């Protein structure tokens, strides 16, 4: 299984970006996916989760600003990020898990993308 993120870049505070993550080599219909982010010196943190059923879960710090979605036909995961803040600056990763059930634990995820950088300037 391979995950490939795209869509990162630089944006001013208040702006928007849409990240994509294309999954290849994945055949199971029982899975969940999530977006994590990491800044230098800090632990990678999960903040947006979606099950194969479409059920979603968000960390408080992105609720109302970020939206996770998926297109099963395209095997693509999306993250719409609105009202971006400088503190959202990070490397963003998508991850896949061979099970449903909410989790933001790094160890629960089996596959990871290489990351895409998001930089928000004030």
Biopython code that builds the backbone (N, CA, C, O; Angstrom):
import numpy as np
from Bio.PDB.StructureBuilder import StructureBuilder

atoms = [
    (1, "UNK", "N", (0.846, -1.183, 0.000)),
    (1, "UNK", "CA", (0.000, 0.000, 0.000)),
    (1, "UNK", "C", (0.891, 1.246, 0.000)),
    (1, "UNK", "O", (1.845, 1.360, 0.770)),
    (2, "UNK", "N", (0.548, 2.147, -0.872)),
    (2, "UNK", "CA", (1.289, 3.417, -0.922)),
    (2, "UNK", "C", (0.315, 4.580, -0.792)),
    (2, "UNK", "O", (-0.780, 4.562, -1.353)),
    (3, "UNK", "N", (0.737, 5.582, -0.047)),
    (3, "UNK", "CA", (-0.057, 6.798, 0.121)),
    (3, "UNK", "C", (0.784, 7.967, -0.370)),
    (3, "UNK", "O", (1.966, 8.073, -0.042)),
    (4, "UNK", "N", (0.177, 8.832, -1.147)),
    (4, "UNK", "CA", (0.900, 9.962, -1.721)),
    (4, "UNK", "C", (0.097, 11.232, -1.512)),
    (4, "UNK", "O", (-0.980, 11.402, -2.084)),
    (5, "UNK", "N", (0.643, 12.141, -0.670)),
    (5, "UNK", "CA", (-0.029, 13.408, -0.419)),
    (5, "UNK", "C", (0.377, 14.450, -1.447)),
    (5, "UNK", "O", (1.448, 14.374, -2.050)),
    (6, "UNK", "N", (-0.496, 15.414, -1.631)),
    (6, "UNK", "CA", (-0.199, 16.578, -2.463)),
    (6, "UNK", "C", (-1.086, 17.725, -2.014)),
    (6, "UNK", "O", (-2.035, 17.536, -1.252)),
    (7, "UNK", "N", (-0.762, 18.918, -2.499)),
    (7, "UNK", "CA", (-1.610, 20.073, -2.224)),
    (7, "UNK", "C", (-1.068, 21.039, -1.199)),
    (7, "UNK", "O", (-1.659, 22.094, -0.969)),
    (8, "UNK", "N", (0.045, 20.699, -0.579)),
    (8, "UNK", "CA", (0.622, 21.619, 0.385)),
    (8, "UNK", "C", (1.171, 22.857, -0.299)),
    (8, "UNK", "O", (1.258, 22.919, -1.526)),
    (9, "UNK", "N", (1.540, 23.845, 0.514)),
    (9, "UNK", "CA", (2.090, 25.065, -0.029)),
    (9, "UNK", "C", (2.103, 26.157, 1.009)),
    (9, "UNK", "O", (1.945, 25.907, 2.204)),
    (10, "UNK", "N", (2.293, 27.369, 0.538)),
    (10, "UNK", "CA", (2.339, 28.531, 1.414)),
    (10, "UNK", "C", (1.096, 29.376, 1.208)),
    (10, "UNK", "O", (0.655, 29.590, 0.078)),
    (11, "UNK", "N", (0.538, 29.852, 2.306)),
    (11, "UNK", "CA", (-0.680, 30.641, 2.250)),
    (11, "UNK", "C", (-0.662, 31.642, 3.396)),
    (11, "UNK", "O", (-0.016, 31.416, 4.419)),
    (12, "UNK", "N", (-1.360, 32.729, 3.221)),
    (12, "UNK", "CA", (-1.463, 33.706, 4.294)),
    (12, "UNK", "C", (-2.557, 33.297, 5.285)),
    (12, "UNK", "O", (-3.479, 32.556, 4.946)),
    (13, "UNK", "N", (-2.431, 33.789, 6.489)),
    (13, "UNK", "CA", (-3.430, 33.513, 7.523)),
    (13, "UNK", "C", (-4.819, 33.896, 7.016)),
    (13, "UNK", "O", (-5.015, 34.940, 6.393)),
    (14, "UNK", "N", (-5.775, 33.012, 7.306)),
    (14, "UNK", "CA", (-7.137, 33.213, 6.829)),
    (14, "UNK", "C", (-7.416, 32.546, 5.506)),
    (14, "UNK", "O", (-8.568, 32.451, 5.082)),
    (15, "UNK", "N", (-6.371, 32.082, 4.851)),
    (15, "UNK", "CA", (-6.533, 31.434, 3.555)),
    (15, "UNK", "C", (-6.918, 29.971, 3.673)),
    (15, "UNK", "O", (-7.140, 29.453, 4.767)),
    (16, "UNK", "N", (-6.990, 29.316, 2.518)),
    (16, "UNK", "CA", (-7.419, 27.923, 2.453)),
    (16, "UNK", "C", (-6.465, 27.093, 1.607)),
    (16, "UNK", "O", (-5.797, 27.604, 0.708)),
    (17, "UNK", "N", (-6.417, 25.826, 1.911)),
    (17, "UNK", "CA", (-5.702, 24.842, 1.109)),
    (17, "UNK", "C", (-6.491, 23.552, 1.122)),
    (17, "UNK", "O", (-7.234, 23.272, 2.063)),
    (18, "UNK", "N", (-6.323, 22.767, 0.067)),
    (18, "UNK", "CA", (-6.943, 21.440, 0.014)),
    (18, "UNK", "C", (-5.863, 20.409, -0.240)),
    (18, "UNK", "O", (-5.212, 20.425, -1.285)),
    (19, "UNK", "N", (-5.674, 19.517, 0.710)),
    (19, "UNK", "CA", (-4.707, 18.439, 0.570)),
    (19, "UNK", "C", (-5.402, 17.200, 0.019)),
    (19, "UNK", "O", (-6.578, 16.954, 0.285)),
    (20, "UNK", "N", (-4.651, 16.432, -0.749)),
    (20, "UNK", "CA", (-5.142, 15.161, -1.284)),
    (20, "UNK", "C", (-4.170, 14.057, -0.909)),
    (20, "UNK", "O", (-2.978, 14.300, -0.720)),
    (21, "UNK", "N", (-4.685, 12.853, -0.805)),
    (21, "UNK", "CA", (-3.854, 11.680, -0.517)),
    (21, "UNK", "C", (-4.407, 10.527, -1.339)),
    (21, "UNK", "O", (-5.515, 10.049, -1.094)),
    (22, "UNK", "N", (-3.630, 10.088, -2.308)),
    (22, "UNK", "CA", (-4.052, 8.991, -3.176)),
    (22, "UNK", "C", (-3.492, 7.692, -2.638)),
    (22, "UNK", "O", (-2.297, 7.586, -2.364)),
    (23, "UNK", "N", (-4.357, 6.703, -2.486)),
    (23, "UNK", "CA", (-3.966, 5.384, -1.992)),
    (23, "UNK", "C", (-3.903, 4.401, -3.148)),
    (23, "UNK", "O", (-4.812, 4.342, -3.976)),
    (24, "UNK", "N", (-2.835, 3.639, -3.199)),
    (24, "UNK", "CA", (-2.707, 2.616, -4.223)),
    (24, "UNK", "C", (-2.331, 1.293, -3.574)),
    (24, "UNK", "O", (-1.682, 1.262, -2.528)),
    (25, "UNK", "N", (-2.751, 0.192, -4.212)),
    (25, "UNK", "CA", (-2.425, -1.123, -3.688)),
    (25, "UNK", "C", (-3.275, -1.547, -2.521)),
    (25, "UNK", "O", (-2.931, -2.492, -1.810)),
    (26, "UNK", "N", (-4.393, -0.856, -2.309)),
    (26, "UNK", "CA", (-5.252, -1.133, -1.151)),
    (26, "UNK", "C", (-6.547, -1.726, -1.643)),
    (26, "UNK", "O", (-7.256, -1.114, -2.442)),
    (27, "UNK", "N", (-6.862, -2.928, -1.165)),
    (27, "UNK", "CA", (-8.048, -3.606, -1.688)),
    (27, "UNK", "C", (-9.144, -3.811, -0.653)),
    (27, "UNK", "O", (-10.287, -4.093, -1.015)),
    (28, "UNK", "N", (-8.817, -3.676, 0.627)),
    (28, "UNK", "CA", (-9.800, -3.941, 1.663)),
    (28, "UNK", "C", (-10.852, -2.837, 1.716)),
    (28, "UNK", "O", (-10.551, -1.671, 1.461)),
    (29, "UNK", "N", (-12.089, -3.214, 2.048)),
    (29, "UNK", "CA", (-13.149, -2.220, 2.212)),
    (29, "UNK", "C", (-13.310, -1.848, 3.681)),
    (29, "UNK", "O", (-14.085, -0.950, 4.009)),
    (30, "UNK", "N", (-12.595, -2.519, 4.558)),
    (30, "UNK", "CA", (-12.685, -2.264, 5.992)),
    (30, "UNK", "C", (-11.418, -1.530, 6.418)),
    (30, "UNK", "O", (-10.393, -2.151, 6.701)),
    (31, "UNK", "N", (-11.498, -0.229, 6.458)),
    (31, "UNK", "CA", (-10.311, 0.559, 6.740)),
    (31, "UNK", "C", (-10.734, 1.902, 7.308)),
    (31, "UNK", "O", (-11.914, 2.253, 7.287)),
    (32, "UNK", "N", (-9.778, 2.639, 7.808)),
    (32, "UNK", "CA", (-9.990, 4.026, 8.195)),
    (32, "UNK", "C", (-8.739, 4.816, 7.836)),
    (32, "UNK", "O", (-7.656, 4.257, 7.660)),
    (33, "UNK", "N", (-8.914, 6.117, 7.735)),
    (33, "UNK", "CA", (-7.795, 6.974, 7.353)),
    (33, "UNK", "C", (-7.816, 8.234, 8.194)),
    (33, "UNK", "O", (-8.838, 8.606, 8.771)),
    (34, "UNK", "N", (-6.678, 8.872, 8.250)),
    (34, "UNK", "CA", (-6.575, 10.063, 9.079)),
    (34, "UNK", "C", (-5.502, 10.989, 8.542)),
    (34, "UNK", "O", (-4.636, 10.589, 7.763)),
    (35, "UNK", "N", (-5.583, 12.227, 8.976)),
    (35, "UNK", "CA", (-4.549, 13.219, 8.740)),
    (35, "UNK", "C", (-3.850, 13.515, 10.057)),
    (35, "UNK", "O", (-4.478, 13.711, 11.098)),
    (36, "UNK", "N", (-2.529, 13.538, 9.971)),
    (36, "UNK", "CA", (-1.680, 13.912, 11.089)),
    (36, "UNK", "C", (-0.838, 15.106, 10.650)),
    (36, "UNK", "O", (-0.737, 15.408, 9.461)),
    (37, "UNK", "N", (-0.243, 15.771, 11.618)),
    (37, "UNK", "CA", (0.710, 16.816, 11.292)),
    (37, "UNK", "C", (1.821, 16.818, 12.330)),
    (37, "UNK", "O", (1.665, 16.336, 13.452)),
    (38, "UNK", "N", (2.949, 17.380, 11.909)),
    (38, "UNK", "CA", (4.115, 17.385, 12.789)),
    (38, "UNK", "C", (4.957, 18.619, 12.522)),
    (38, "UNK", "O", (5.188, 18.996, 11.373)),
    (39, "UNK", "N", (5.410, 19.240, 13.598)),
    (39, "UNK", "CA", (6.362, 20.339, 13.508)),
    (39, "UNK", "C", (7.662, 19.889, 14.152)),
    (39, "UNK", "O", (7.652, 18.984, 14.987)),
    (40, "UNK", "N", (8.788, 20.506, 13.780)),
    (40, "UNK", "CA", (10.085, 20.088, 14.325)),
    (40, "UNK", "C", (10.094, 20.100, 15.841)),
    (40, "UNK", "O", (9.677, 21.071, 16.472)),
    (41, "UNK", "N", (10.576, 19.006, 16.418)),
    (41, "UNK", "CA", (10.689, 18.917, 17.856)),
    (41, "UNK", "C", (9.426, 18.491, 18.575)),
    (41, "UNK", "O", (9.423, 18.337, 19.796)),
    (42, "UNK", "N", (8.360, 18.303, 17.827)),
    (42, "UNK", "CA", (7.097, 17.901, 18.439)),
    (42, "UNK", "C", (6.648, 16.544, 17.905)),
    (42, "UNK", "O", (7.045, 16.118, 16.820)),
    (43, "UNK", "N", (5.817, 15.884, 18.690)),
    (43, "UNK", "CA", (5.287, 14.590, 18.278)),
    (43, "UNK", "C", (4.229, 14.782, 17.197)),
    (43, "UNK", "O", (3.498, 15.773, 17.181)),
    (44, "UNK", "N", (4.169, 13.814, 16.303)),
    (44, "UNK", "CA", (3.141, 13.838, 15.275)),
    (44, "UNK", "C", (1.764, 13.712, 15.935)),
    (44, "UNK", "O", (1.561, 12.861, 16.802)),
    (45, "UNK", "N", (0.824, 14.560, 15.521)),
    (45, "UNK", "CA", (-0.499, 14.556, 16.149)),
    (45, "UNK", "C", (-1.594, 14.360, 15.111)),
    (45, "UNK", "O", (-1.564, 14.959, 14.036)),
    (46, "UNK", "N", (-2.549, 13.525, 15.446)),
    (46, "UNK", "CA", (-3.685, 13.307, 14.562)),
    (46, "UNK", "C", (-4.765, 14.310, 14.848)),
    (46, "UNK", "O", (-4.945, 14.733, 15.990)),
    (47, "UNK", "N", (-5.500, 14.701, 13.798)),
    (47, "UNK", "CA", (-6.526, 15.693, 14.013)),
    (47, "UNK", "C", (-7.776, 15.490, 13.176)),
    (47, "UNK", "O", (-8.798, 16.113, 13.462)),
    (48, "UNK", "N", (-7.736, 14.650, 12.160)),
    (48, "UNK", "CA", (-8.936, 14.407, 11.348)),
    (48, "UNK", "C", (-8.956, 12.931, 10.964)),
    (48, "UNK", "O", (-7.969, 12.394, 10.463)),
    (49, "UNK", "N", (-10.093, 12.287, 11.207)),
    (49, "UNK", "CA", (-10.210, 10.837, 11.043)),
    (49, "UNK", "C", (-11.486, 10.518, 10.279)),
    (49, "UNK", "O", (-12.509, 11.181, 10.451)),
    (50, "UNK", "N", (-11.413, 9.490, 9.430)),
    (50, "UNK", "CA", (-12.611, 9.056, 8.713)),
    (50, "UNK", "C", (-12.585, 7.548, 8.542)),
    (50, "UNK", "O", (-11.562, 6.964, 8.185)),
    (51, "UNK", "N", (-13.733, 6.927, 8.804)),
    (51, "UNK", "CA", (-13.862, 5.494, 8.611)),
    (51, "UNK", "C", (-14.364, 5.210, 7.195)),
    (51, "UNK", "O", (-14.774, 6.117, 6.471)),
    (52, "UNK", "N", (-14.321, 3.938, 6.822)),
    (52, "UNK", "CA", (-14.826, 3.562, 5.504)),
    (52, "UNK", "C", (-16.319, 3.859, 5.375)),
    (52, "UNK", "O", (-16.830, 4.025, 4.268)),
    (53, "UNK", "N", (-17.016, 3.926, 6.516)),
    (53, "UNK", "CA", (-18.441, 4.244, 6.511)),
    (53, "UNK", "C", (-18.704, 5.725, 6.271)),
    (53, "UNK", "O", (-19.828, 6.127, 5.967)),
    (54, "UNK", "N", (-17.653, 6.531, 6.410)),
    (54, "UNK", "CA", (-17.800, 7.977, 6.269)),
    (54, "UNK", "C", (-17.885, 8.713, 7.591)),
    (54, "UNK", "O", (-17.899, 9.944, 7.613)),
    (55, "UNK", "N", (-17.942, 7.983, 8.688)),
    (55, "UNK", "CA", (-17.954, 8.619, 10.004)),
    (55, "UNK", "C", (-16.644, 9.365, 10.229)),
    (55, "UNK", "O", (-15.564, 8.838, 9.962)),
    (56, "UNK", "N", (-16.750, 10.597, 10.722)),
    (56, "UNK", "CA", (-15.564, 11.425, 10.915)),
    (56, "UNK", "C", (-15.383, 11.813, 12.376)),
    (56, "UNK", "O", (-16.308, 11.732, 13.184)),
    (57, "UNK", "N", (-14.169, 12.234, 12.684)),
    (57, "UNK", "CA", (-13.851, 12.703, 14.025)),
    (57, "UNK", "C", (-12.721, 13.712, 13.898)),
    (57, "UNK", "O", (-11.795, 13.529, 13.109)),
    (58, "UNK", "N", (-12.807, 14.782, 14.686)),
    (58, "UNK", "CA", (-11.828, 15.856, 14.601)),
    (58, "UNK", "C", (-11.291, 16.223, 15.968)),
    (58, "UNK", "O", (-11.989, 16.133, 16.979)),
    (59, "UNK", "N", (-10.037, 16.636, 15.977)),
    (59, "UNK", "CA", (-9.489, 17.244, 17.186)),
    (59, "UNK", "C", (-10.096, 18.636, 17.338)),
    (59, "UNK", "O", (-10.461, 19.283, 16.357)),
    (60, "UNK", "N", (-10.193, 19.079, 18.583)),
    (60, "UNK", "CA", (-10.849, 20.355, 18.854)),
    (60, "UNK", "C", (-10.201, 21.516, 18.112)),
    (60, "UNK", "O", (-10.887, 22.454, 17.706)),
    (61, "UNK", "N", (-8.888, 21.459, 17.934)),
    (61, "UNK", "CA", (-8.199, 22.623, 17.375)),
    (61, "UNK", "C", (-8.437, 22.815, 15.883)),
    (61, "UNK", "O", (-8.007, 23.820, 15.316)),
    (62, "UNK", "N", (-9.122, 21.858, 15.231)),
    (62, "UNK", "CA", (-9.443, 22.043, 13.812)),
    (62, "UNK", "C", (-10.943, 22.028, 13.540)),
    (62, "UNK", "O", (-11.373, 22.298, 12.418)),
    (63, "UNK", "N", (-11.732, 21.719, 14.547)),
    (63, "UNK", "CA", (-13.185, 21.657, 14.358)),
    (63, "UNK", "C", (-13.721, 22.977, 13.823)),
    (63, "UNK", "O", (-13.387, 24.050, 14.326)),
    (64, "UNK", "N", (-14.546, 22.883, 12.809)),
    (64, "UNK", "CA", (-15.134, 24.072, 12.215)),
    (64, "UNK", "C", (-14.267, 24.730, 11.163)),
    (64, "UNK", "O", (-14.734, 25.616, 10.447)),
    (65, "UNK", "N", (-13.005, 24.315, 11.053)),
    (65, "UNK", "CA", (-12.090, 24.896, 10.057)),
    (65, "UNK", "C", (-11.662, 23.872, 9.010)),
    (65, "UNK", "O", (-11.543, 24.202, 7.830)),
    (66, "UNK", "N", (-11.433, 22.643, 9.435)),
    (66, "UNK", "CA", (-10.938, 21.589, 8.541)),
    (66, "UNK", "C", (-12.037, 20.554, 8.304)),
    (66, "UNK", "O", (-12.849, 20.279, 9.187)),
    (67, "UNK", "N", (-12.048, 19.985, 7.093)),
    (67, "UNK", "CA", (-13.004, 18.942, 6.754)),
    (67, "UNK", "C", (-12.291, 17.796, 6.053)),
    (67, "UNK", "O", (-11.604, 18.000, 5.052)),
    (68, "UNK", "N", (-12.459, 16.594, 6.584)),
    (68, "UNK", "CA", (-11.898, 15.403, 5.966)),
    (68, "UNK", "C", (-12.992, 14.728, 5.135)),
    (68, "UNK", "O", (-14.150, 14.667, 5.548)),
    (69, "UNK", "N", (-12.610, 14.228, 3.968)),
    (69, "UNK", "CA", (-13.571, 13.535, 3.118)),
    (69, "UNK", "C", (-12.812, 12.526, 2.270)),
    (69, "UNK", "O", (-11.582, 12.521, 2.234)),
    (70, "UNK", "N", (-13.569, 11.673, 1.590)),
    (70, "UNK", "CA", (-12.916, 10.662, 0.766)),
    (70, "UNK", "C", (-13.758, 10.385, -0.469)),
    (70, "UNK", "O", (-14.984, 10.498, -0.453)),
    (71, "UNK", "N", (-13.076, 10.024, -1.522)),
    (71, "UNK", "CA", (-13.719, 9.582, -2.751)),
    (71, "UNK", "C", (-13.273, 8.142, -2.952)),
    (71, "UNK", "O", (-12.155, 7.889, -3.401)),
    (72, "UNK", "N", (-14.142, 7.208, -2.623)),
    (72, "UNK", "CA", (-13.753, 5.805, -2.666)),
    (72, "UNK", "C", (-13.429, 5.340, -4.086)),
    (72, "UNK", "O", (-12.535, 4.519, -4.291)),
    (73, "UNK", "N", (-14.159, 5.868, -5.054)),
    (73, "UNK", "CA", (-13.907, 5.464, -6.441)),
    (73, "UNK", "C", (-12.506, 5.866, -6.875)),
    (73, "UNK", "O", (-11.852, 5.145, -7.628)),
    (74, "UNK", "N", (-12.052, 7.006, -6.405)),
    (74, "UNK", "CA", (-10.714, 7.499, -6.766)),
    (74, "UNK", "C", (-9.667, 7.087, -5.743)),
    (74, "UNK", "O", (-8.481, 7.372, -5.905)),
    (75, "UNK", "N", (-10.119, 6.405, -4.676)),
    (75, "UNK", "CA", (-9.200, 6.009, -3.596)),
    (75, "UNK", "C", (-8.391, 7.222, -3.133)),
    (75, "UNK", "O", (-7.172, 7.153, -2.970)),
    (76, "UNK", "N", (-9.083, 8.302, -2.931)),
    (76, "UNK", "CA", (-8.421, 9.548, -2.556)),
    (76, "UNK", "C", (-9.039, 10.113, -1.288)),
    (76, "UNK", "O", (-10.259, 10.168, -1.134)),
    (77, "UNK", "N", (-8.174, 10.524, -0.401)),
    (77, "UNK", "CA", (-8.553, 11.191, 0.840)),
    (77, "UNK", "C", (-8.275, 12.673, 0.676)),
    (77, "UNK", "O", (-7.270, 13.064, 0.083)),
    (78, "UNK", "N", (-9.174, 13.498, 1.207)),
    (78, "UNK", "CA", (-9.009, 14.945, 1.095)),
    (78, "UNK", "C", (-9.005, 15.588, 2.472)),
    (78, "UNK", "O", (-9.531, 15.042, 3.442)),
    (79, "UNK", "N", (-8.396, 16.766, 2.525)),
    (79, "UNK", "CA", (-8.476, 17.610, 3.716)),
    (79, "UNK", "C", (-8.657, 19.043, 3.234)),
    (79, "UNK", "O", (-7.735, 19.646, 2.687)),
    (80, "UNK", "N", (-9.838, 19.571, 3.441)),
    (80, "UNK", "CA", (-10.102, 20.967, 3.147)),
    (80, "UNK", "C", (-9.794, 21.785, 4.388)),
    (80, "UNK", "O", (-10.384, 21.572, 5.447)),
    (81, "UNK", "N", (-8.865, 22.725, 4.250)),
    (81, "UNK", "CA", (-8.437, 23.535, 5.386)),
    (81, "UNK", "C", (-8.802, 24.982, 5.102)),
    (81, "UNK", "O", (-8.312, 25.583, 4.146)),
    (82, "UNK", "N", (-9.661, 25.529, 5.936)),
    (82, "UNK", "CA", (-10.086, 26.915, 5.812)),
    (82, "UNK", "C", (-9.641, 27.718, 7.027)),
    (82, "UNK", "O", (-9.322, 27.158, 8.077)),
    (83, "UNK", "N", (-9.626, 29.018, 6.870)),
    (83, "UNK", "CA", (-9.256, 29.911, 7.971)),
    (83, "UNK", "C", (-7.938, 29.468, 8.625)),
    (83, "UNK", "O", (-7.845, 29.343, 9.846)),
    (84, "UNK", "N", (-6.956, 29.242, 7.805)),
    (84, "UNK", "CA", (-5.671, 28.759, 8.300)),
    (84, "UNK", "C", (-4.984, 29.794, 9.184)),
    (84, "UNK", "O", (-5.116, 31.003, 8.993)),
    (85, "UNK", "N", (-4.253, 29.273, 10.150)),
    (85, "UNK", "CA", (-3.553, 30.104, 11.130)),
    (85, "UNK", "C", (-2.060, 29.784, 11.065)),
    (85, "UNK", "O", (-1.680, 28.697, 10.628)),
    (86, "UNK", "N", (-1.218, 30.713, 11.492)),
    (86, "UNK", "CA", (0.217, 30.418, 11.496)),
    (86, "UNK", "C", (0.567, 29.155, 12.280)),
    (86, "UNK", "O", (1.508, 28.446, 11.922)),
    (87, "UNK", "N", (-0.171, 28.873, 13.330)),
    (87, "UNK", "CA", (0.103, 27.668, 14.129)),
    (87, "UNK", "C", (-0.285, 26.372, 13.408)),
    (87, "UNK", "O", (-0.005, 25.283, 13.909)),
    (88, "UNK", "N", (-0.924, 26.477, 12.244)),
    (88, "UNK", "CA", (-1.202, 25.295, 11.436)),
    (88, "UNK", "C", (-0.008, 24.895, 10.569)),
    (88, "UNK", "O", (-0.034, 23.861, 9.902)),
    (89, "UNK", "N", (1.036, 25.722, 10.586)),
    (89, "UNK", "CA", (2.238, 25.403, 9.829)),
    (89, "UNK", "C", (2.835, 24.089, 10.319)),
    (89, "UNK", "O", (3.129, 23.944, 11.506)),
    (90, "UNK", "N", (3.014, 23.139, 9.417)),
    (90, "UNK", "CA", (3.502, 21.809, 9.785)),
    (90, "UNK", "C", (3.670, 20.965, 8.528)),
    (90, "UNK", "O", (3.254, 21.353, 7.437)),
    (91, "UNK", "N", (4.280, 19.817, 8.707)),
    (91, "UNK", "CA", (4.266, 18.789, 7.673)),
    (91, "UNK", "C", (3.013, 17.951, 7.910)),
    (91, "UNK", "O", (2.769, 17.484, 9.022)),
    (92, "UNK", "N", (2.232, 17.770, 6.867)),
    (92, "UNK", "CA", (0.976, 17.043, 6.982)),
    (92, "UNK", "C", (1.108, 15.665, 6.342)),
    (92, "UNK", "O", (1.623, 15.519, 5.234)),
    (93, "UNK", "N", (0.626, 14.657, 7.073)),
    (93, "UNK", "CA", (0.722, 13.275, 6.631)),
    (93, "UNK", "C", (-0.665, 12.627, 6.591)),
    (93, "UNK", "O", (-1.501, 12.882, 7.459)),
    (94, "UNK", "N", (-0.899, 11.804, 5.597)),
    (94, "UNK", "CA", (-2.076, 10.954, 5.649)),
    (94, "UNK", "C", (-1.631, 9.556, 6.089)),
    (94, "UNK", "O", (-0.495, 9.142, 5.859)),
    (95, "UNK", "N", (-2.553, 8.851, 6.724)),
    (95, "UNK", "CA", (-2.260, 7.526, 7.249)),
    (95, "UNK", "C", (-3.480, 6.641, 7.066)),
    (95, "UNK", "O", (-4.618, 7.113, 7.065)),
    (96, "UNK", "N", (-3.220, 5.346, 6.910)),
    (96, "UNK", "CA", (-4.299, 4.379, 6.726)),
    (96, "UNK", "C", (-4.181, 3.254, 7.742)),
    (96, "UNK", "O", (-3.090, 2.850, 8.144)),
    (97, "UNK", "N", (-5.328, 2.775, 8.132)),
    (97, "UNK", "CA", (-5.395, 1.735, 9.150)),
    (97, "UNK", "C", (-6.292, 0.612, 8.641)),
    (97, "UNK", "O", (-7.349, 0.878, 8.069)),
    (98, "UNK", "N", (-5.887, -0.635, 8.840)),
    (98, "UNK", "CA", (-6.650, -1.778, 8.330)),
    (98, "UNK", "C", (-7.752, -2.191, 9.301)),
    (98, "UNK", "O", (-7.896, -3.365, 9.644)),
    (99, "UNK", "N", (-8.507, -1.221, 9.724)),
    (99, "UNK", "CA", (-9.625, -1.478, 10.628)),
    (99, "UNK", "C", (-10.424, -0.195, 10.752)),
    (99, "UNK", "O", (-9.908, 0.904, 10.545)),
    (100, "UNK", "N", (-11.685, -0.355, 11.093)),
    (100, "UNK", "CA", (-12.466, 0.806, 11.449)),
    (100, "UNK", "C", (-12.338, 1.049, 12.943)),
    (100, "UNK", "O", (-11.705, 0.267, 13.651)),
    (101, "UNK", "N", (-12.923, 2.106, 13.414)),
    (101, "UNK", "CA", (-12.811, 2.452, 14.824)),
    (101, "UNK", "C", (-11.903, 3.640, 14.999)),
    (101, "UNK", "O", (-10.769, 3.650, 14.518)),
    (102, "UNK", "N", (-12.405, 4.641, 15.690)),
    (102, "UNK", "CA", (-11.709, 5.909, 15.857)),
    (102, "UNK", "C", (-10.380, 5.730, 16.588)),
    (102, "UNK", "O", (-10.300, 5.027, 17.595)),
    (103, "UNK", "N", (-9.352, 6.372, 16.070)),
    (103, "UNK", "CA", (-8.066, 6.411, 16.739)),
    (103, "UNK", "C", (-7.234, 7.545, 16.176)),
    (103, "UNK", "O", (-7.298, 7.843, 14.983)),
    (104, "UNK", "N", (-6.450, 8.177, 17.042)),
    (104, "UNK", "CA", (-5.418, 9.114, 16.626)),
    (104, "UNK", "C", (-4.052, 8.648, 17.137)),
    (104, "UNK", "O", (-3.109, 9.434, 17.225)),
    (105, "UNK", "N", (-3.962, 7.371, 17.468)),
    (105, "UNK", "CA", (-2.694, 6.832, 17.938)),
    (105, "UNK", "C", (-1.821, 6.460, 16.746)),
    (105, "UNK", "O", (-2.248, 5.727, 15.855)),
    (106, "UNK", "N", (-0.608, 6.968, 16.740)),
    (106, "UNK", "CA", (0.306, 6.697, 15.636)),
    (106, "UNK", "C", (0.482, 5.201, 15.432)),
    (106, "UNK", "O", (0.500, 4.734, 14.293)),
    (107, "UNK", "N", (0.613, 4.439, 16.520)),
    (107, "UNK", "CA", (0.876, 3.002, 16.431)),
    (107, "UNK", "C", (-0.294, 2.230, 15.831)),
    (107, "UNK", "O", (-0.118, 1.087, 15.408)),
    (108, "UNK", "N", (-1.469, 2.820, 15.787)),
    (108, "UNK", "CA", (-2.641, 2.115, 15.252)),
    (108, "UNK", "C", (-2.709, 2.157, 13.728)),
    (108, "UNK", "O", (-3.522, 1.456, 13.125)),
    (109, "UNK", "N", (-1.867, 2.968, 13.106)),
    (109, "UNK", "CA", (-1.909, 3.145, 11.657)),
    (109, "UNK", "C", (-0.803, 2.359, 10.979)),
    (109, "UNK", "O", (0.347, 2.355, 11.419)),
    (110, "UNK", "N", (-1.182, 1.691, 9.890)),
    (110, "UNK", "CA", (-0.286, 0.747, 9.232)),
    (110, "UNK", "C", (0.518, 1.358, 8.087)),
    (110, "UNK", "O", (1.617, 0.897, 7.780)),
    (111, "UNK", "N", (-0.027, 2.388, 7.462)),
    (111, "UNK", "CA", (0.615, 2.959, 6.285)),
    (111, "UNK", "C", (0.632, 4.484, 6.400)),
    (111, "UNK", "O", (-0.289, 5.102, 6.934)),
    (112, "UNK", "N", (1.721, 5.066, 5.874)),
    (112, "UNK", "CA", (1.901, 6.509, 5.959)),
    (112, "UNK", "C", (2.377, 7.060, 4.620)),
    (112, "UNK", "O", (3.099, 6.397, 3.876)),
    (113, "UNK", "N", (1.959, 8.273, 4.337)),
    (113, "UNK", "CA", (2.510, 8.977, 3.194)),
    (113, "UNK", "C", (3.812, 9.657, 3.572)),
    (113, "UNK", "O", (4.260, 9.587, 4.716)),
    (114, "UNK", "N", (4.409, 10.316, 2.593)),
    (114, "UNK", "CA", (5.709, 10.954, 2.819)),
    (114, "UNK", "C", (5.572, 12.361, 3.368)),
    (114, "UNK", "O", (6.555, 12.954, 3.815)),
    (115, "UNK", "N", (4.373, 12.896, 3.338)),
    (115, "UNK", "CA", (4.119, 14.220, 3.904)),
    (115, "UNK", "C", (4.113, 15.318, 2.875)),
    (115, "UNK", "O", (4.750, 15.212, 1.827)),
    (116, "UNK", "N", (3.388, 16.376, 3.180)),
    (116, "UNK", "CA", (3.367, 17.585, 2.354)),
    (116, "UNK", "C", (3.385, 18.787, 3.283)),
    (116, "UNK", "O", (2.652, 18.833, 4.271)),
    (117, "UNK", "N", (4.225, 19.754, 2.960)),
    (117, "UNK", "CA", (4.440, 20.902, 3.849)),
    (117, "UNK", "C", (3.360, 21.956, 3.657)),
    (117, "UNK", "O", (3.011, 22.318, 2.534)),
    (118, "UNK", "N", (2.841, 22.438, 4.776)),
    (118, "UNK", "CA", (1.905, 23.565, 4.780)),
    (118, "UNK", "C", (2.530, 24.680, 5.608)),
    (118, "UNK", "O", (2.912, 24.473, 6.760)),
    (119, "UNK", "N", (2.627, 25.847, 5.019)),
    (119, "UNK", "CA", (3.194, 27.003, 5.710)),
    (119, "UNK", "C", (2.192, 28.140, 5.659)),
    (119, "UNK", "O", (1.742, 28.542, 4.587)),
    (120, "UNK", "N", (1.846, 28.659, 6.842)),
    (120, "UNK", "CA", (0.876, 29.743, 6.945)),
    (120, "UNK", "C", (1.583, 30.961, 7.529)),
    (120, "UNK", "O", (2.120, 30.906, 8.635)),
    (121, "UNK", "N", (1.578, 32.039, 6.791)),
    (121, "UNK", "CA", (2.246, 33.258, 7.241)),
    (121, "UNK", "C", (1.226, 34.248, 7.791)),
    (121, "UNK", "O", (0.071, 34.287, 7.368)),
    (122, "UNK", "N", (1.691, 35.039, 8.742)),
    (122, "UNK", "CA", (0.786, 36.022, 9.385)),
    (122, "UNK", "C", (0.757, 37.328, 8.616)),
    (122, "UNK", "O", (0.056, 38.260, 9.008)),
]
sb = StructureBuilder()
sb.init_structure("model")
sb.init_model(0)
sb.init_chain("A")
sb.init_seg("    ")
for serial, (resi, resn, name, xyz) in enumerate(atoms, 1):
    if name == "N":
        sb.init_residue(resn, " ", resi, " ")
    sb.init_atom(name, np.array(xyz, "f"), 0.0, 1.0, " ", f" {name:<3s}", serial, name[0])
structure = sb.get_structure()
